[in-house]
Amino acid sequence: MKTSRITFALVAFATAACAHAAAPVDSLTANQDAVATTQWAPATAMPTGKTRTEVRQELARARQSGELDALRKLYSGH
């Protein structure tokens, strides 16, 4: 099994190497094809984590609705 995987990997590597070697790159034309890029900036509306108050409110709602007890019963036996 390992021999066939190694053989496959070597054949794939040799095929990829031949494909890259088949097209020589002219350094003068390669530089002309380059496009100026702008620096990446994160989106302005990044999602943020919850505050302690929000987490406590969510916990209180889960207790009142019985969701917390149902989850405890569901996962009590793991």
Gaussian input, Z-matrix of N, CA and C with variables (Angstrom, degrees):
# hf/3-21g

backbone

0 1
 N
 C     1     B1
 C     2     B2     1     A1
 N     3     B3     2     A2     1     D1
 C     4     B4     3     A3     2     D2
 C     5     B5     4     A4     3     D3
 N     6     B6     5     A5     4     D4
 C     7     B7     6     A6     5     D5
 C     8     B8     7     A7     6     D6
 N     9     B9     8     A8     7     D7
 C    10    B10     9     A9     8     D8
 C    11    B11    10    A10     9     D9
 N    12    B12    11    A11    10    D10
 C    13    B13    12    A12    11    D11
 C    14    B14    13    A13    12    D12
 N    15    B15    14    A14    13    D13
 C    16    B16    15    A15    14    D14
 C    17    B17    16    A16    15    D15
 N    18    B18    17    A17    16    D16
 C    19    B19    18    A18    17    D17
 C    20    B20    19    A19    18    D18
 N    21    B21    20    A20    19    D19
 C    22    B22    21    A21    20    D20
 C    23    B23    22    A22    21    D21
 N    24    B24    23    A23    22    D22
 C    25    B25    24    A24    23    D23
 C    26    B26    25    A25    24    D24
 N    27    B27    26    A26    25    D25
 C    28    B28    27    A27    26    D26
 C    29    B29    28    A28    27    D27
 N    30    B30    29    A29    28    D28
 C    31    B31    30    A30    29    D29
 C    32    B32    31    A31    30    D30
 N    33    B33    32    A32    31    D31
 C    34    B34    33    A33    32    D32
 C    35    B35    34    A34    33    D33
 N    36    B36    35    A35    34    D34
 C    37    B37    36    A36    35    D35
 C    38    B38    37    A37    36    D36
 N    39    B39    38    A38    37    D37
 C    40    B40    39    A39    38    D38
 C    41    B41    40    A40    39    D39
 N    42    B42    41    A41    40    D40
 C    43    B43    42    A42    41    D41
 C    44    B44    43    A43    42    D42
 N    45    B45    44    A44    43    D43
 C    46    B46    45    A45    44    D44
 C    47    B47    46    A46    45    D45
 N    48    B48    47    A47    46    D46
 C    49    B49    48    A48    47    D47
 C    50    B50    49    A49    48    D48
 N    51    B51    50    A50    49    D49
 C    52    B52    51    A51    50    D50
 C    53    B53    52    A52    51    D51
 N    54    B54    53    A53    52    D52
 C    55    B55    54    A54    53    D53
 C    56    B56    55    A55    54    D54
 N    57    B57    56    A56    55    D55
 C    58    B58    57    A57    56    D56
 C    59    B59    58    A58    57    D57
 N    60    B60    59    A59    58    D58
 C    61    B61    60    A60    59    D59
 C    62    B62    61    A61    60    D60
 N    63    B63    62    A62    61    D61
 C    64    B64    63    A63    62    D62
 C    65    B65    64    A64    63    D63
 N    66    B66    65    A65    64    D64
 C    67    B67    66    A66    65    D65
 C    68    B68    67    A67    66    D66
 N    69    B69    68    A68    67    D67
 C    70    B70    69    A69    68    D68
 C    71    B71    70    A70    69    D69
 N    72    B72    71    A71    70    D70
 C    73    B73    72    A72    71    D71
 C    74    B74    73    A73    72    D72
 N    75    B75    74    A74    73    D73
 C    76    B76    75    A75    74    D74
 C    77    B77    76    A76    75    D75
 N    78    B78    77    A77    76    D76
 C    79    B79    78    A78    77    D77
 C    80    B80    79    A79    78    D78
 N    81    B81    80    A80    79    D79
 C    82    B82    81    A81    80    D80
 C    83    B83    82    A82    81    D81
 N    84    B84    83    A83    82    D82
 C    85    B85    84    A84    83    D83
 C    86    B86    85    A85    84    D84
 N    87    B87    86    A86    85    D85
 C    88    B88    87    A87    86    D86
 C    89    B89    88    A88    87    D87
 N    90    B90    89    A89    88    D88
 C    91    B91    90    A90    89    D89
 C    92    B92    91    A91    90    D90
 N    93    B93    92    A92    91    D91
 C    94    B94    93    A93    92    D92
 C    95    B95    94    A94    93    D93
 N    96    B96    95    A95    94    D94
 C    97    B97    96    A96    95    D95
 C    98    B98    97    A97    96    D96
 N    99    B99    98    A98    97    D97
 C   100   B100    99    A99    98    D98
 C   101   B101   100   A100    99    D99
 N   102   B102   101   A101   100   D100
 C   103   B103   102   A102   101   D101
 C   104   B104   103   A103   102   D102
 N   105   B105   104   A104   103   D103
 C   106   B106   105   A105   104   D104
 C   107   B107   106   A106   105   D105
 N   108   B108   107   A107   106   D106
 C   109   B109   108   A108   107   D107
 C   110   B110   109   A109   108   D108
 N   111   B111   110   A110   109   D109
 C   112   B112   111   A111   110   D110
 C   113   B113   112   A112   111   D111
 N   114   B114   113   A113   112   D112
 C   115   B115   114   A114   113   D113
 C   116   B116   115   A115   114   D114
 N   117   B117   116   A116   115   D115
 C   118   B118   117   A117   116   D116
 C   119   B119   118   A118   117   D117
 N   120   B120   119   A119   118   D118
 C   121   B121   120   A120   119   D119
 C   122   B122   121   A121   120   D120
 N   123   B123   122   A122   121   D121
 C   124   B124   123   A123   122   D122
 C   125   B125   124   A124   123   D123
 N   126   B126   125   A125   124   D124
 C   127   B127   126   A126   125   D125
 C   128   B128   127   A127   126   D126
 N   129   B129   128   A128   127   D127
 C   130   B130   129   A129   128   D128
 C   131   B131   130   A130   129   D129
 N   132   B132   131   A131   130   D130
 C   133   B133   132   A132   131   D131
 C   134   B134   133   A133   132   D132
 N   135   B135   134   A134   133   D133
 C   136   B136   135   A135   134   D134
 C   137   B137   136   A136   135   D135
 N   138   B138   137   A137   136   D136
 C   139   B139   138   A138   137   D137
 C   140   B140   139   A139   138   D138
 N   141   B141   140   A140   139   D139
 C   142   B142   141   A141   140   D140
 C   143   B143   142   A142   141   D141
 N   144   B144   143   A143   142   D142
 C   145   B145   144   A144   143   D143
 C   146   B146   145   A145   144   D144
 N   147   B147   146   A146   145   D145
 C   148   B148   147   A147   146   D146
 C   149   B149   148   A148   147   D147
 N   150   B150   149   A149   148   D148
 C   151   B151   150   A150   149   D149
 C   152   B152   151   A151   150   D150
 N   153   B153   152   A152   151   D151
 C   154   B154   153   A153   152   D152
 C   155   B155   154   A154   153   D153
 N   156   B156   155   A155   154   D154
 C   157   B157   156   A156   155   D155
 C   158   B158   157   A157   156   D156
 N   159   B159   158   A158   157   D157
 C   160   B160   159   A159   158   D158
 C   161   B161   160   A160   159   D159
 N   162   B162   161   A161   160   D160
 C   163   B163   162   A162   161   D161
 C   164   B164   163   A163   162   D162
 N   165   B165   164   A164   163   D163
 C   166   B166   165   A165   164   D164
 C   167   B167   166   A166   165   D165
 N   168   B168   167   A167   166   D166
 C   169   B169   168   A168   167   D167
 C   170   B170   169   A169   168   D168
 N   171   B171   170   A170   169   D169
 C   172   B172   171   A171   170   D170
 C   173   B173   172   A172   171   D171
 N   174   B174   173   A173   172   D172
 C   175   B175   174   A174   173   D173
 C   176   B176   175   A175   174   D174
 N   177   B177   176   A176   175   D175
 C   178   B178   177   A177   176   D176
 C   179   B179   178   A178   177   D177
 N   180   B180   179   A179   178   D178
 C   181   B181   180   A180   179   D179
 C   182   B182   181   A181   180   D180
 N   183   B183   182   A182   181   D181
 C   184   B184   183   A183   182   D182
 C   185   B185   184   A184   183   D183
 N   186   B186   185   A185   184   D184
 C   187   B187   186   A186   185   D185
 C   188   B188   187   A187   186   D186
 N   189   B189   188   A188   187   D187
 C   190   B190   189   A189   188   D188
 C   191   B191   190   A190   189   D189
 N   192   B192   191   A191   190   D190
 C   193   B193   192   A192   191   D191
 C   194   B194   193   A193   192   D192
 N   195   B195   194   A194   193   D193
 C   196   B196   195   A195   194   D194
 C   197   B197   196   A196   195   D195
 N   198   B198   197   A197   196   D196
 C   199   B199   198   A198   197   D197
 C   200   B200   199   A199   198   D198
 N   201   B201   200   A200   199   D199
 C   202   B202   201   A201   200   D200
 C   203   B203   202   A202   201   D201
 N   204   B204   203   A203   202   D202
 C   205   B205   204   A204   203   D203
 C   206   B206   205   A205   204   D204
 N   207   B207   206   A206   205   D205
 C   208   B208   207   A207   206   D206
 C   209   B209   208   A208   207   D207
 N   210   B210   209   A209   208   D208
 C   211   B211   210   A210   209   D209
 C   212   B212   211   A211   210   D210
 N   213   B213   212   A212   211   D211
 C   214   B214   213   A213   212   D212
 C   215   B215   214   A214   213   D213
 N   216   B216   215   A215   214   D214
 C   217   B217   216   A216   215   D215
 C   218   B218   217   A217   216   D216
 N   219   B219   218   A218   217   D217
 C   220   B220   219   A219   218   D218
 C   221   B221   220   A220   219   D219
 N   222   B222   221   A221   220   D220
 C   223   B223   222   A222   221   D221
 C   224   B224   223   A223   222   D222
 N   225   B225   224   A224   223   D223
 C   226   B226   225   A225   224   D224
 C   227   B227   226   A226   225   D225
 N   228   B228   227   A227   226   D226
 C   229   B229   228   A228   227   D227
 C   230   B230   229   A229   228   D228
 N   231   B231   230   A230   229   D229
 C   232   B232   231   A231   230   D230
 C   233   B233   232   A232   231   D231

   B1=1.4452
   B2=1.5239
   B3=1.3317
   B4=1.4555
   B5=1.5227
   B6=1.3324
   B7=1.4602
   B8=1.5203
   B9=1.3257
   B10=1.4639
   B11=1.5225
   B12=1.3108
   B13=1.4687
   B14=1.5221
   B15=1.3170
   B16=1.4626
   B17=1.5219
   B18=1.3216
   B19=1.4629
   B20=1.5192
   B21=1.3213
   B22=1.4609
   B23=1.5264
   B24=1.3204
   B25=1.4599
   B26=1.5237
   B27=1.3274
   B28=1.4629
   B29=1.5254
   B30=1.3232
   B31=1.4629
   B32=1.5272
   B33=1.3136
   B34=1.4654
   B35=1.5198
   B36=1.3235
   B37=1.4587
   B38=1.5225
   B39=1.3235
   B40=1.4635
   B41=1.5248
   B42=1.3272
   B43=1.4604
   B44=1.5220
   B45=1.3113
   B46=1.4643
   B47=1.5203
   B48=1.3169
   B49=1.4620
   B50=1.5196
   B51=1.3306
   B52=1.4663
   B53=1.5258
   B54=1.3030
   B55=1.4589
   B56=1.5200
   B57=1.3098
   B58=1.4609
   B59=1.5181
   B60=1.3104
   B61=1.4564
   B62=1.5212
   B63=1.3216
   B64=1.4571
   B65=1.5209
   B66=1.3138
   B67=1.4616
   B68=1.5258
   B69=1.3481
   B70=1.4615
   B71=1.5277
   B72=1.3010
   B73=1.4527
   B74=1.5173
   B75=1.3233
   B76=1.4565
   B77=1.5221
   B78=1.3036
   B79=1.4626
   B80=1.5224
   B81=1.3281
   B82=1.4619
   B83=1.5218
   B84=1.3235
   B85=1.4637
   B86=1.5170
   B87=1.3117
   B88=1.4603
   B89=1.5194
   B90=1.3241
   B91=1.4619
   B92=1.5189
   B93=1.3315
   B94=1.4574
   B95=1.5251
   B96=1.3094
   B97=1.4608
   B98=1.5258
   B99=1.3208
   B100=1.4610
   B101=1.5228
   B102=1.3125
   B103=1.4540
   B104=1.5195
   B105=1.3213
   B106=1.4598
   B107=1.5214
   B108=1.3025
   B109=1.4609
   B110=1.5187
   B111=1.3096
   B112=1.4557
   B113=1.5164
   B114=1.2992
   B115=1.4566
   B116=1.5203
   B117=1.3252
   B118=1.4489
   B119=1.5171
   B120=1.3100
   B121=1.4596
   B122=1.5244
   B123=1.3225
   B124=1.4653
   B125=1.5218
   B126=1.3043
   B127=1.4576
   B128=1.5226
   B129=1.3034
   B130=1.4609
   B131=1.5247
   B132=1.3169
   B133=1.4605
   B134=1.5269
   B135=1.3024
   B136=1.4603
   B137=1.5267
   B138=1.3271
   B139=1.4622
   B140=1.5272
   B141=1.2957
   B142=1.4607
   B143=1.5199
   B144=1.3061
   B145=1.4556
   B146=1.5137
   B147=1.3143
   B148=1.4587
   B149=1.5223
   B150=1.3130
   B151=1.4568
   B152=1.5215
   B153=1.3171
   B154=1.4697
   B155=1.5165
   B156=1.3131
   B157=1.4612
   B158=1.5261
   B159=1.3299
   B160=1.4635
   B161=1.5281
   B162=1.3242
   B163=1.4614
   B164=1.5203
   B165=1.3267
   B166=1.4688
   B167=1.5238
   B168=1.3432
   B169=1.4627
   B170=1.5308
   B171=1.3247
   B172=1.4623
   B173=1.5271
   B174=1.3266
   B175=1.4606
   B176=1.5252
   B177=1.3284
   B178=1.4653
   B179=1.5302
   B180=1.3335
   B181=1.4723
   B182=1.5273
   B183=1.3386
   B184=1.4677
   B185=1.5186
   B186=1.3219
   B187=1.4699
   B188=1.5233
   B189=1.3405
   B190=1.4580
   B191=1.5246
   B192=1.3164
   B193=1.4661
   B194=1.5237
   B195=1.3356
   B196=1.4544
   B197=1.5222
   B198=1.3119
   B199=1.4667
   B200=1.5259
   B201=1.3157
   B202=1.4635
   B203=1.5276
   B204=1.3364
   B205=1.4680
   B206=1.5272
   B207=1.3287
   B208=1.4645
   B209=1.5267
   B210=1.3246
   B211=1.4638
   B212=1.5220
   B213=1.3256
   B214=1.4697
   B215=1.5237
   B216=1.3388
   B217=1.4597
   B218=1.5330
   B219=1.3216
   B220=1.4591
   B221=1.5235
   B222=1.3320
   B223=1.4592
   B224=1.5273
   B225=1.3079
   B226=1.4671
   B227=1.5180
   B228=1.3199
   B229=1.4517
   B230=1.5070
   B231=1.3030
   B232=1.4582
   B233=1.4839
   A1=110.23
   A2=116.11
   A3=119.13
   A4=110.94
   A5=116.81
   A6=119.74
   A7=110.62
   A8=116.80
   A9=118.94
   A10=110.97
   A11=117.70
   A12=120.52
   A13=111.06
   A14=116.78
   A15=120.59
   A16=109.71
   A17=116.85
   A18=120.78
   A19=110.61
   A20=116.77
   A21=120.73
   A22=111.00
   A23=117.66
   A24=121.34
   A25=110.83
   A26=117.36
   A27=120.49
   A28=111.46
   A29=117.15
   A30=120.54
   A31=110.15
   A32=117.45
   A33=121.03
   A34=110.81
   A35=117.22
   A36=121.32
   A37=110.65
   A38=117.07
   A39=120.84
   A40=111.09
   A41=116.83
   A42=120.73
   A43=110.64
   A44=116.95
   A45=120.42
   A46=110.96
   A47=117.28
   A48=120.59
   A49=110.55
   A50=117.39
   A51=120.68
   A52=110.87
   A53=117.12
   A54=120.73
   A55=110.96
   A56=117.63
   A57=120.59
   A58=111.35
   A59=117.96
   A60=121.25
   A61=111.62
   A62=118.51
   A63=121.55
   A64=113.13
   A65=119.00
   A66=121.45
   A67=110.01
   A68=117.58
   A69=119.04
   A70=110.58
   A71=116.42
   A72=121.86
   A73=108.82
   A74=116.11
   A75=121.30
   A76=107.17
   A77=117.49
   A78=120.37
   A79=112.29
   A80=118.67
   A81=120.21
   A82=111.52
   A83=117.76
   A84=119.55
   A85=111.52
   A86=117.71
   A87=120.24
   A88=110.77
   A89=117.40
   A90=120.46
   A91=111.68
   A92=118.02
   A93=120.49
   A94=111.33
   A95=117.01
   A96=120.76
   A97=112.64
   A98=116.88
   A99=120.06
   A100=109.96
   A101=115.41
   A102=121.62
   A103=108.16
   A104=116.36
   A105=120.18
   A106=108.98
   A107=116.27
   A108=120.33
   A109=109.50
   A110=114.91
   A111=119.20
   A112=108.78
   A113=115.65
   A114=119.73
   A115=109.42
   A116=115.88
   A117=121.15
   A118=109.81
   A119=116.20
   A120=121.64
   A121=107.95
   A122=118.07
   A123=119.90
   A124=111.16
   A125=115.90
   A126=121.33
   A127=109.52
   A128=115.93
   A129=119.53
   A130=112.13
   A131=117.17
   A132=120.11
   A133=110.03
   A134=116.63
   A135=120.95
   A136=109.03
   A137=117.13
   A138=118.55
   A139=110.06
   A140=116.12
   A141=120.39
   A142=109.49
   A143=115.57
   A144=120.45
   A145=111.16
   A146=115.14
   A147=120.18
   A148=109.57
   A149=115.69
   A150=120.44
   A151=108.82
   A152=116.37
   A153=120.12
   A154=111.16
   A155=115.46
   A156=119.94
   A157=110.61
   A158=116.77
   A159=120.30
   A160=111.39
   A161=116.74
   A162=120.84
   A163=110.42
   A164=116.67
   A165=119.98
   A166=111.19
   A167=116.88
   A168=120.20
   A169=110.83
   A170=116.18
   A171=120.19
   A172=110.97
   A173=116.80
   A174=121.23
   A175=110.67
   A176=116.57
   A177=120.16
   A178=110.74
   A179=117.51
   A180=120.72
   A181=110.94
   A182=116.64
   A183=120.27
   A184=110.77
   A185=117.25
   A186=120.56
   A187=110.56
   A188=116.47
   A189=120.73
   A190=111.96
   A191=117.03
   A192=119.71
   A193=112.71
   A194=117.26
   A195=120.56
   A196=113.12
   A197=116.10
   A198=120.49
   A199=111.16
   A200=116.90
   A201=121.10
   A202=110.85
   A203=117.00
   A204=120.29
   A205=111.17
   A206=116.71
   A207=120.39
   A208=110.56
   A209=117.00
   A210=120.02
   A211=111.64
   A212=116.44
   A213=119.08
   A214=110.64
   A215=115.95
   A216=120.02
   A217=110.37
   A218=116.95
   A219=121.65
   A220=111.81
   A221=116.99
   A222=120.89
   A223=114.05
   A224=118.24
   A225=119.83
   A226=112.35
   A227=118.65
   A228=121.03
   A229=114.37
   A230=118.89
   A231=125.05
   A232=109.09
   D1=-46.31
   D2=-179.83
   D3=-66.67
   D4=-34.02
   D5=-179.43
   D6=-64.20
   D7=-40.14
   D8=179.77
   D9=-68.89
   D10=-36.00
   D11=177.35
   D12=-66.63
   D13=-42.43
   D14=179.45
   D15=-65.16
   D16=-42.69
   D17=178.41
   D18=-62.06
   D19=-44.88
   D20=178.16
   D21=-60.90
   D22=-42.89
   D23=-179.79
   D24=-63.45
   D25=-41.76
   D26=179.30
   D27=-65.83
   D28=-41.24
   D29=178.39
   D30=-65.05
   D31=-42.67
   D32=178.70
   D33=-63.47
   D34=-41.26
   D35=178.73
   D36=-64.45
   D37=-43.85
   D38=-179.58
   D39=-64.57
   D40=-39.87
   D41=178.60
   D42=-65.12
   D43=-43.30
   D44=179.66
   D45=-66.34
   D46=-38.80
   D47=179.69
   D48=-64.77
   D49=-40.02
   D50=178.26
   D51=-65.70
   D52=-38.50
   D53=-179.23
   D54=-65.52
   D55=-38.87
   D56=179.11
   D57=-73.45
   D58=-32.29
   D59=-178.55
   D60=-78.35
   D61=-16.23
   D62=-175.23
   D63=-73.89
   D64=-24.52
   D65=-176.53
   D66=-115.50
   D67=97.11
   D68=178.42
   D69=-69.20
   D70=147.66
   D71=-178.09
   D72=-106.33
   D73=127.64
   D74=175.68
   D75=-86.10
   D76=123.15
   D77=-174.06
   D78=-65.24
   D79=-29.32
   D80=179.99
   D81=-71.33
   D82=-43.43
   D83=-179.94
   D84=-76.94
   D85=-26.98
   D86=179.78
   D87=-65.02
   D88=-38.15
   D89=-179.80
   D90=-72.50
   D91=-28.62
   D92=-179.91
   D93=-74.11
   D94=-25.77
   D95=-179.40
   D96=-79.99
   D97=-10.45
   D98=-177.32
   D99=-67.94
   D100=141.36
   D101=-179.80
   D102=-115.31
   D103=136.11
   D104=178.08
   D105=-69.26
   D106=133.92
   D107=179.97
   D108=-113.57
   D109=154.11
   D110=176.30
   D111=-94.92
   D112=157.28
   D113=-179.47
   D114=-73.21
   D115=139.95
   D116=-179.04
   D117=-70.77
   D118=138.52
   D119=175.75
   D120=-130.03
   D121=139.75
   D122=-179.72
   D123=-66.30
   D124=155.31
   D125=178.22
   D126=-63.04
   D127=149.47
   D128=-177.40
   D129=-73.07
   D130=-28.53
   D131=-177.63
   D132=-102.37
   D133=62.29
   D134=179.35
   D135=-72.77
   D136=137.66
   D137=177.07
   D138=-67.66
   D139=137.20
   D140=-179.22
   D141=-111.39
   D142=163.96
   D143=177.99
   D144=-73.72
   D145=171.87
   D146=179.82
   D147=-83.24
   D148=150.95
   D149=175.40
   D150=-81.74
   D151=167.29
   D152=178.26
   D153=-60.75
   D154=-38.77
   D155=-179.50
   D156=-63.12
   D157=-43.07
   D158=179.30
   D159=-63.89
   D160=-40.27
   D161=179.51
   D162=-65.80
   D163=-42.71
   D164=179.28
   D165=-64.40
   D166=-39.91
   D167=178.05
   D168=-64.57
   D169=-40.50
   D170=178.53
   D171=-64.76
   D172=-39.11
   D173=177.84
   D174=-64.92
   D175=-42.51
   D176=179.22
   D177=-63.27
   D178=-41.40
   D179=178.12
   D180=-64.01
   D181=-39.57
   D182=179.76
   D183=-65.97
   D184=-37.09
   D185=177.68
   D186=-66.56
   D187=-44.52
   D188=-177.34
   D189=-67.01
   D190=-37.10
   D191=-176.78
   D192=-81.31
   D193=-10.68
   D194=-179.50
   D195=87.75
   D196=1.06
   D197=-179.31
   D198=-64.14
   D199=-39.11
   D200=-178.97
   D201=-65.13
   D202=-42.73
   D203=178.31
   D204=-64.78
   D205=-38.63
   D206=179.35
   D207=-64.94
   D208=-40.08
   D209=178.25
   D210=-67.97
   D211=-38.34
   D212=177.69
   D213=-63.04
   D214=-41.56
   D215=179.54
   D216=-66.88
   D217=-39.88
   D218=-178.90
   D219=-64.68
   D220=-42.84
   D221=-175.12
   D222=-99.72
   D223=10.06
   D224=-177.65
   D225=-69.05
   D226=-29.18
   D227=-177.18
   D228=-96.92
   D229=-2.21
   D230=-169.69
   D231=12.26

